[in-house]
Amino acid sequence: MEDKNISVITDQTNDSNSSLAGSSMTKAGRLAMELSHEKKRLKQELEELQTEYDEIKPTTPTGTTDWYVKWISMLLAVAGIFLISASFILYGQIAYIVSCIGWIYVGMQWGDRAIMIGSSVSCTAIAMNLVNTLS
């Protein structure tokens, strides 16, 4: 009993990349095989892109205590700089010192010595200037 809705075709393409060349199957079967190969290729490409993304995405944790301290410290540092520039020296220095203390905390949490040293040096310089201003 032969189904008249299915036609058998012979693929005689000279494409060396096609593994279906010379095969005899239904058109739907050939398309299914091609789709299967394309699905595997796209899945592999997606995995490669995901790996690349994982390598370059930020590793800073979000929503943790150090995350909040980091952003508050950043805002205080910017505010301190603007306050000093606007001749509110005392308030600017206090804001900047609190910012530096926050960054030292963040550096300790992350185990990042560069953040700790940089913040310590700038905090010490501002604190020395503050002491000279107050005396």
C-alpha positions in Angstrom: 0.0 0.0 0.0 1.6 3.2 -1.2 0.9 6.6 0.2 0.4 9.0 -2.7 1.1 12.1 -0.5 4.7 11.3 0.1 7.1 11.7 -2.7 10.6 10.2 -2.7 13.3 12.4 -4.1 16.9 11.7 -4.8 19.3 14.5 -3.9 22.0 14.8 -6.5 23.6 18.0 -5.2 27.3 18.4 -5.6 27.6 20.2 -2.2 30.5 18.5 -0.4 29.3 19.9 2.9 25.9 18.1 2.7 25.9 14.7 4.3 22.6 14.0 2.5 24.0 14.1 -1.1 22.9 11.1 -3.1 20.5 9.9 -0.4 17.0 8.8 -1.2 14.4 10.0 1.3 11.2 12.0 1.6 11.4 15.8 1.4 10.2 16.1 5.0 12.8 13.6 6.2 15.6 15.6 4.5 14.3 18.8 5.9 14.1 17.2 9.4 17.7 16.1 9.1 18.8 19.6 8.0 16.9 21.2 10.8 18.4 18.8 13.3 21.9 19.7 12.1 21.1 23.4 12.2 19.7 23.0 15.8 22.9 21.3 16.9 25.0 24.0 15.3 22.9 26.8 16.9 23.0 25.1 20.3 26.8 24.9 20.2 27.0 28.5 19.1 24.8 29.6 22.0 26.9 27.6 24.4 30.0 29.4 23.1 28.4 32.8 23.4 27.2 32.0 26.9 30.8 31.0 27.9 32.1 34.3 26.4 29.4 36.3 28.3 30.2 34.5 31.6 33.9 35.4 31.1 33.2 39.2 30.6 30.1 39.8 32.8 30.7 41.7 36.0 31.5 39.6 39.0 30.5 42.2 41.6 27.8 40.8 43.9 24.5 42.7 44.0 22.2 43.2 46.9 24.8 42.4 49.5 26.0 44.7 52.3 29.2 45.5 50.5 27.2 46.4 47.4 25.3 49.0 49.3 28.4 50.3 51.1 30.2 50.6 47.7 27.4 52.7 46.1 26.9 54.9 49.2 30.7 55.4 49.4 30.8 56.4 45.7 28.0 58.9 46.2 29.7 60.3 49.3 33.0 60.7 47.5 31.4 62.5 44.6 29.4 64.7 47.1 32.6 65.4 49.0 34.5 66.5 45.9 31.6 68.8 44.9 31.3 70.2 48.4 35.0 71.0 48.5 34.8 72.6 45.1 31.8 74.7 46.3 33.9 76.0 49.3 32.1 73.8 51.9 35.5 72.4 52.8 34.6 70.9 56.2 31.5 69.1 55.0 33.3 67.9 51.9 36.2 66.5 53.8 34.0 64.7 56.2 31.9 63.2 53.4 35.1 62.1 51.6 36.6 60.6 54.8 33.4 58.6 55.4 33.5 57.5 51.8 37.1 56.3 52.1 36.2 54.3 55.2 33.4 52.7 53.3 35.8 51.8 50.4 38.3 50.3 52.9 35.5 48.1 54.2 34.6 47.1 50.6 38.2 46.3 49.8 38.4 44.1 52.9 35.3 42.3 52.0 36.5 41.7 48.5 40.1 40.9 49.5 41.2 43.7 47.1 44.4 45.4 48.5 44.4 48.0 45.7 41.1 49.4 46.9 42.2 49.3 50.5 45.5 51.0 49.9 44.2 53.7 47.6 41.3 54.5 50.0 43.7 54.5 53.0 46.1 56.9 51.3 43.4 59.4 50.2 41.7 59.1 53.6 44.9 59.9 55.4 45.6 62.9 53.2 42.1 64.3 53.7 42.2 63.6 57.4 45.6 65.4 57.7 44.2 68.4 55.9 41.1 68.3 58.1 43.3 68.3 61.3 45.3 71.2 60.0 42.1 73.1 59.1 40.6 72.5 62.6 43.7 73.4 64.6 
